[in-house]
Amino acid sequence: MRQQFAGQSASYRAQYPNARFEIVELDASPIGRIITDRTPEALLVIDIALDVPCRNRGIGTALMRRVIGEAYAAGLPVRLSVFASNSAARRFYLCLGFKAVGSSEINTTLEWREPPYSEERMR
């Protein structure tokens, strides 16, 4: 598993040299990671992973809301890809307001964009 992690991390660092690699902690214990890369066009979520016992507790939602908040403040969309077969991940992101913007047999590309202002909202 360490070898797989090292290989994946090296691949991410080669593809995204400016990416932020962050450890997610709960009660001072590491429970996951999130890798993001802020480009001029979008804030990319490259990878997000939480230990199984820590899932479905709102932690992933809080992490993604933080990412969305950062993108919103910068006027950027958030983009990510999920495996086409991962229906749970797609549902999670769709509930957060992401929309499918592309797909292949392997991946679905999702994007969150700031909702456009309407006349009603501006009043």
N, C-alpha and C positions, 0 to 999 in steps of 0.2 A: 504494500500500500504506500509506503514511503517513496519507493521508486516511481510509482505512478504519479504521486503528488509532485515529486521533483520534476518529472518530465512535463507534466501539465503546466506547472508554474514556469518552467523555462520557455515553453511554447508561448504562453501568455506574455511573458516579458519580451520575447522577440517580436511578437505581433503588435504589442501595445507598450512601447518603451516608456511612455509617460503615465501609465496606469497607476492607480492607488491600490495597494494590496492592504486590506484592513482585516484584523482579527475581530470577530464579534465575541464579546464577553458577557456573561451573566454572573453576577455575584463574584466577580474577579476570576472566573474560570472561563477558558476559551470554549466556545460552543459552535463556532462557525467562522465563515469568512465572507467578505464581499470585495469584489474587484471591479473598479469603475475606471473609466477613462473619459476625461472631459476634452472634447475636440471643439473646433470652432463651429461645427455643424450640429452636434448633439452631445448629450451626456450618455455614454454607453455603459450598460451594465453587462460586464463580461462574464461574471460568474457570481453566484450567490449560493451558499451552502450552509445549512444548519444541521447539527446533530439531530438524529431522529427523535430523541425524547424532548427536544426543544421546539419541535414543529407544532403547528396549530395552537400556538399560545400567543399570537399577535406580534411576535418578534420580527418575523419576515415583513409583516405589514408596516411595522414601525420603521424598519430599515428602508423599505421602498418609499415610504412617505418622506423620509429624510432626503433620499435621492431626488424625488419629485420636487421637494421644496428647494433644493439646491438648483435644479434645472429651471424651475419657475423663476427664481431670483435672477438667473443669468439669461432668461429669455430663450432657453433652449428646450428642444424636445428630449425625451428619454427614449432610448432605443435598446432593444435586447432581442435575443433569439432563444427559442425553446425548441426542444425536440418535438417534432410533429406528433409523436406518439405520447407525449406527456400532457394528457388532458387536464390533470390537476393543476399543473403550472399555468397552462393557458387560462383556466378558470380564475385562478388567483390573480393574474395580471389583468384580465378583462374586468374583474370586480374593482380594480384600482383605477379603471378608466383607460387602459391601454386598448389600442385597436390594431388589428392585423393589417400590415402594410405590405406583406410579401410572404411567399411560401415556396417550399420545394418539397420533395419527397422526404427530406430529412428534418428540416427546420421550418419554423414559422417565425417571421420577424414581426415584432410588436413595437408599437410606438405610443408614447403618451405625449400629448400636446396640450398646452394651455387652452382651455375652452375660449372661443372667440367672445368678445364682449358684445352684448346685445343692447339695444336701446333701453330695454326694460331694466337690465342689470345696472346700467349707468345712472339710473334715477335714484 
